[in-house]
């Protein structure tokens, strides 16, 4: 209940204007309860991030290890997840905390660990692609994972900045990359 309220207030106000008092009011709990359980605004948002990120990593892990899905199907599903994560508010939470982490090293450490959990899954996926396609051209699996992570994090940022509405086809471009993977899968089957 408190974490859902924290997510709602964070989405509305951003990290810099987030207050534990507003979260307590939104959750209908005494302010002291937030301070008792989380210690501070920072502790509360880090608990929120770790809670959300754990759920999403579990979801990604299950999808990436589903051997019934081709790489292109997994890419398509990852794009679906991006849409879901935007709608749920997770993307806003993540981007707010990334920005906060530039000046707050304890936040940075938690965000880094969370993101590296995702990158580890991407490296495993790139290694699978490397095996299936006989290589990744001039790229290593780590480099492909870094590019994919950057593409999704950048897409999230561009989306939140409203660039998609200004004609930058952020999510469409990611989805079209799935077409390239499908072409590679078809060429490999020949």
Secondary structure, 3 states (H helix, E strand, C coil): CHHHHHHHHHHHHCCCCCCHHHHHHHHCCCHHHHHHHHCCHHHHHHHHHHHHHHHHHHHHHHHHCCCCCCHHHHHHHHHHHHHHHHHHCHHHHHHHHHHHHCCCHHHHHHHHHHHHHHHHHHHHHHHHHHHHHCCCCCCCHHHHHHHHHHHHHHHHHHHHCCCCCCCCCHHHHHHHHHHHHHHHHHHHHC
